[in-house]
Amino acid sequence: MMKISDGIAKVEKFLGAFLMLCMAVIITLSVAFRYFLNSPLSWAGEVSIFLLIWISFIGGSLGLKYKSQASVSIFLEYVPTNIRKALTLIGHICMLLFLFVILYYTYTWILSPNVALQKSSGILLPMWIPYSAVPIGLTCASFHILTNFLVVFREGEVE
C-alpha cells in the first residue's frame, strides 16, 4: 500500500511542478503581452485560476501524504505513547470520514448533467475539467491518509 501511495505522490509531484511551470509561463506571457506588446491575452487569467485550483488540491494531497499540514500538537507531546497512538488513529479516522462524505458529494456533483453542459466563459473549456481537481485531489488525499493510518496502526509510528 505504501508503494502505491509513493507512486501517487511521485505523479503528484511531477504534475504539480509541471502545472506551476505552466502557470508561471502563462502569467509571464500575459504580463509581457499586456505591457510590452499592448495586446493582452484574454484567456490567461482564467487558465491561471484553473491551474492554481489544480495545484492547490494536488499540493494539499501531498501535504497529507508527508504529514506537513498545520496542526496543534502540544497536547500530544505530553501524553503517553499508547494514548498518542490512539488519538492519532482517531484523528485519521475523522479525516477519512470527512473526506469520504465530501468525496460522495463531489462525485455526485461532477457527474451531474449541469456540470457536463457548463463551459468556462473565456476559453469555453468544459467545466468538469477544472472541477475535477476536487474529487481527484481528495481521492489521492484519502489514499495517503489511509496509508498513514495503516502505518500508525501496524507499526505504531507516531510523530
C-alpha positions as CSV (number, residue, x, y, z in Angstrom):
1,M,0.0,0.0,0.0
2,M,2.9,2.3,0.8
3,K,4.4,1.7,-2.7
4,I,1.1,2.7,-4.3
5,S,1.0,5.9,-2.1
6,D,4.6,6.7,-3.1
7,G,3.7,6.2,-6.7
8,I,0.8,8.5,-6.5
9,A,2.9,11.1,-4.7
10,K,5.6,10.8,-7.4
11,V,2.9,11.6,-10.1
12,E,1.5,14.4,-7.9
13,K,5.0,16.0,-7.6
14,F,5.6,15.9,-11.3
15,L,2.1,17.1,-12.1
16,G,2.3,19.9,-9.5
17,A,5.7,21.1,-10.7
18,F,4.6,21.0,-14.4
19,L,1.4,22.9,-13.6
20,M,3.3,25.5,-11.7
21,L,5.7,25.9,-14.6
22,C,2.8,26.3,-17.0
23,M,1.2,28.9,-14.7
24,A,4.4,30.8,-14.4
25,V,4.9,30.9,-18.2
26,I,1.3,31.9,-18.8
27,I,1.4,34.7,-16.3
28,T,4.8,35.9,-17.6
29,L,3.5,35.9,-21.2
30,S,0.3,37.7,-20.1
31,V,2.4,40.5,-18.5
32,A,4.7,40.7,-21.5
33,F,1.8,40.8,-23.9
34,R,-0.1,43.4,-21.9
35,Y,2.7,45.8,-21.1
36,F,5.2,45.4,-23.9
37,L,3.0,44.4,-26.9
38,N,-0.1,46.3,-25.8
39,S,-2.2,43.2,-26.7
40,P,-3.4,41.4,-23.5
41,L,-4.2,37.7,-23.5
42,S,-7.8,37.3,-22.7
43,W,-7.6,33.7,-21.6
44,A,-4.5,33.9,-19.4
45,G,-6.4,34.9,-16.2
46,E,-8.9,32.1,-16.5
47,V,-6.4,29.4,-17.3
48,S,-4.2,30.6,-14.4
49,I,-7.0,30.3,-12.0
50,F,-7.8,26.8,-13.2
51,L,-4.1,25.8,-12.8
52,L,-4.0,27.3,-9.3
53,I,-7.0,25.2,-8.3
54,W,-5.4,22.0,-9.6
55,I,-2.0,22.9,-7.9
56,S,-3.8,23.6,-4.6
57,F,-5.6,20.2,-4.5
58,I,-2.5,18.3,-5.6
59,G,-0.4,20.2,-3.0
60,G,-3.0,19.5,-0.3
61,S,-2.9,15.8,-1.0
62,L,0.9,15.8,-0.9
63,G,0.8,17.7,2.4
64,L,-1.3,15.0,3.9
65,K,1.0,12.3,2.5
66,Y,4.0,13.9,4.2
67,K,2.1,15.0,7.3
68,S,3.1,18.6,6.7
69,Q,-0.4,20.1,7.3
70,A,-0.8,22.7,10.1
71,S,-1.6,21.1,13.4
72,V,-1.6,21.9,17.1
73,S,0.3,19.1,18.7
74,I,1.2,20.4,22.2
75,F,-1.3,18.1,23.8
76,L,0.0,15.0,22.1
77,E,3.6,15.8,23.2
78,Y,2.6,15.4,26.9
79,V,0.6,12.1,26.7
80,P,1.9,8.6,26.9
81,T,2.8,6.9,23.6
82,N,-0.2,4.5,23.6
83,I,-2.6,7.3,24.1
84,R,-0.8,9.4,21.4
85,K,-1.2,6.4,19.0
86,A,-4.9,6.1,19.8
87,L,-5.5,9.8,19.3
88,T,-3.6,9.8,16.1
89,L,-5.7,6.9,14.8
90,I,-8.9,8.7,15.8
91,G,-7.7,11.8,14.0
92,H,-7.0,9.8,10.9
93,I,-10.4,8.1,11.1
94,C,-12.1,11.5,11.4
95,M,-10.2,12.9,8.4
96,L,-11.1,9.8,6.4
97,L,-14.8,10.0,7.3
98,F,-14.9,13.7,6.4
99,L,-13.1,13.1,3.1
100,F,-15.5,10.2,2.2
101,V,-18.5,12.4,2.8
102,I,-17.0,15.3,0.7
103,L,-16.0,12.8,-2.0
104,Y,-19.5,11.4,-2.2
105,Y,-20.9,14.9,-2.8
106,T,-18.2,16.0,-5.2
107,Y,-18.5,12.9,-7.4
108,T,-22.3,13.3,-7.4
109,W,-21.7,17.0,-8.4
110,I,-19.2,16.3,-11.1
111,L,-21.3,13.6,-12.7
112,S,-24.5,15.7,-12.7
113,P,-25.8,16.9,-16.1
114,N,-25.5,20.6,-15.1
115,V,-21.7,20.3,-14.8
116,A,-21.4,18.3,-18.0
117,L,-23.1,21.1,-20.0
118,Q,-21.3,24.0,-18.3
119,K,-18.4,25.8,-20.1
120,S,-16.0,28.4,-18.9
121,S,-16.6,31.9,-20.1
122,G,-13.2,32.7,-21.6
123,I,-11.9,29.7,-23.4
124,L,-15.1,27.6,-23.4
125,L,-13.4,24.7,-21.6
126,P,-15.9,22.1,-20.2
127,M,-16.1,22.9,-16.5
128,W,-15.9,19.3,-15.5
129,I,-12.1,19.5,-16.2
130,P,-11.3,22.3,-13.7
131,Y,-13.9,21.0,-11.2
132,S,-12.4,17.5,-11.4
133,A,-9.4,18.8,-9.3
134,V,-11.6,18.5,-6.2
135,P,-12.5,14.8,-6.4
136,I,-9.2,13.7,-7.8
137,G,-7.2,15.6,-5.2
138,L,-9.4,14.4,-2.4
139,T,-9.3,10.8,-3.6
140,C,-5.5,10.9,-3.6
141,A,-5.5,12.6,-0.2
142,S,-7.8,9.9,1.2
143,F,-5.5,7.2,-0.1
144,H,-2.5,8.9,1.5
145,I,-4.3,9.3,4.9
146,L,-5.4,5.6,4.7
147,T,-1.8,4.6,4.1
148,N,-0.6,6.7,7.0
149,F,-3.4,5.3,9.2
150,L,-2.2,1.7,8.4
151,V,1.4,2.6,9.1
152,V,0.5,4.0,12.5
153,F,-1.9,1.1,13.2
154,R,0.7,-1.6,12.3
155,E,4.0,-0.1,13.3
156,G,2.9,2.3,16.0
157,E,4.9,5.1,14.3
158,V,3.6,8.3,15.8
159,E,5.5,11.5,15.1
